[in-house]
Amino acid sequence: MLEDASSNDLSYLDELPTEGGQFSVLPNAKSDDFSKPKSLDTAPSLSKPKKKKRKMHDLAKNSLVKHDDMVSETLADMLAAQGNDEKAIEMYDRLSLIFPEKSNYFAAKIEKLRKT
């Protein structure tokens, strides 16, 4: 079995239809039919959009900008855990104005931060 597979027996190729001793890919096919389509020659080339080059200094400066519009209890908790008590207190104050039904809850968190 392995001997048959390892030998170069190409006798099955004799049964394939040929034209003049050569394989015919397509009937009436010319070699020009397989060249690059002409529409690709006239198509406009696409280029990558240019990226704006931003200096590292500008990126660092933008990261230090205080974003007052970002307010969440999770962020306030993270600030408190990192030791930024004043920022956490400010955020809890803003949260108590946004969510008056939870103002007692935020007041308790503020008192806890002020005691530590």
C-alpha positions as CSV (number, residue, x, y, z in Angstrom):
1,M,0.0,0.0,0.0
2,L,2.7,2.4,1.0
3,E,4.8,1.5,-2.1
4,D,2.0,2.6,-4.4
5,A,1.8,6.0,-2.7
6,S,5.5,6.5,-2.6
7,S,6.1,5.7,-6.3
8,N,5.6,8.4,-8.8
9,D,2.8,6.7,-10.7
10,L,1.2,9.4,-12.8
11,S,-0.7,7.1,-15.1
12,Y,-4.0,8.7,-14.2
13,L,-2.8,11.8,-16.0
14,D,-3.1,9.8,-19.3
15,E,-6.8,9.7,-18.9
16,L,-7.2,13.5,-18.7
17,P,-8.3,15.2,-21.9
18,T,-5.4,17.1,-23.6
19,E,-5.1,19.1,-26.7
20,G,-2.0,18.6,-28.7
21,G,-0.2,17.0,-25.8
22,Q,-0.8,20.0,-23.5
23,F,-3.5,20.5,-21.0
24,S,-6.2,22.9,-22.0
25,V,-7.3,25.1,-19.1
26,L,-10.2,26.7,-20.9
27,P,-11.5,26.2,-24.3
28,N,-10.5,29.0,-26.6
29,A,-8.5,30.7,-23.8
30,K,-5.7,33.0,-24.8
31,S,-2.7,33.9,-22.6
32,D,-3.9,37.5,-22.7
33,D,-7.0,36.5,-20.9
34,F,-5.0,35.8,-17.8
35,S,-3.1,39.0,-17.6
36,K,-3.8,41.8,-15.2
37,P,-7.2,43.4,-15.9
38,K,-6.9,46.7,-17.6
39,S,-9.3,48.3,-15.1
40,L,-6.6,47.9,-12.4
41,D,-4.1,50.0,-14.5
42,T,-6.5,52.9,-14.6
43,A,-7.9,52.6,-11.1
44,P,-6.8,55.4,-8.7
45,S,-4.4,54.3,-6.1
46,L,-5.4,54.4,-2.5
47,S,-3.2,55.8,0.1
48,K,-3.3,55.5,3.8
49,P,-4.8,58.5,5.6
50,K,-2.1,60.6,7.2
51,K,-2.1,60.3,11.0
52,K,-1.8,63.4,13.0
53,K,1.5,63.5,14.7
54,R,1.0,64.5,18.3
55,K,3.9,65.2,20.5
56,M,4.4,63.2,23.7
57,H,4.3,66.4,25.6
58,D,0.8,67.2,24.3
59,L,-0.5,63.8,25.2
60,A,0.9,64.1,28.8
61,K,-0.6,67.5,29.2
62,N,-4.0,66.3,28.1
63,S,-3.9,63.4,30.5
64,L,-3.5,65.9,33.4
65,V,-6.6,67.9,32.5
66,K,-9.3,67.6,35.1
67,H,-12.5,66.2,33.7
68,D,-15.3,67.6,35.9
69,D,-18.0,65.9,33.8
70,M,-16.9,62.4,34.8
71,V,-18.7,61.5,38.0
72,S,-19.4,58.1,39.3
73,E,-19.5,56.3,42.6
74,T,-17.0,53.8,41.5
75,L,-14.5,56.5,40.5
76,A,-15.1,58.2,43.9
77,D,-14.4,54.9,45.7
78,M,-11.2,54.4,43.7
79,L,-10.0,57.9,44.5
80,A,-10.7,57.2,48.2
81,A,-8.8,53.9,48.0
82,Q,-5.8,55.6,46.4
83,G,-5.7,58.2,49.2
84,N,-7.1,61.1,47.1
85,D,-9.6,62.0,49.9
86,E,-10.3,65.6,48.8
87,K,-11.1,64.6,45.2
88,A,-13.3,61.7,46.5
89,I,-15.2,64.1,48.8
90,E,-15.8,66.5,45.9
91,M,-17.1,63.7,43.8
92,Y,-19.4,62.4,46.5
93,D,-20.7,66.0,46.9
94,R,-21.5,66.2,43.2
95,L,-23.1,62.7,43.3
96,S,-25.3,63.8,46.2
97,L,-26.6,66.7,44.1
98,I,-27.2,64.4,41.1
99,F,-28.9,61.7,43.2
100,P,-30.6,63.4,46.1
101,E,-32.3,60.2,47.2
102,K,-28.8,58.9,48.0
103,S,-27.5,62.0,49.7
104,N,-27.5,60.4,53.1
105,Y,-25.4,57.5,51.8
106,F,-22.9,59.9,50.2
107,A,-22.8,62.1,53.4
108,A,-21.9,59.0,55.4
109,K,-19.0,58.2,53.0
110,I,-17.8,61.9,53.2
111,E,-17.8,61.8,57.0
112,K,-15.9,58.5,57.0
113,L,-13.3,60.1,54.7
114,R,-13.0,63.2,56.9
115,K,-12.4,61.1,60.0
116,T,-9.5,59.2,58.5
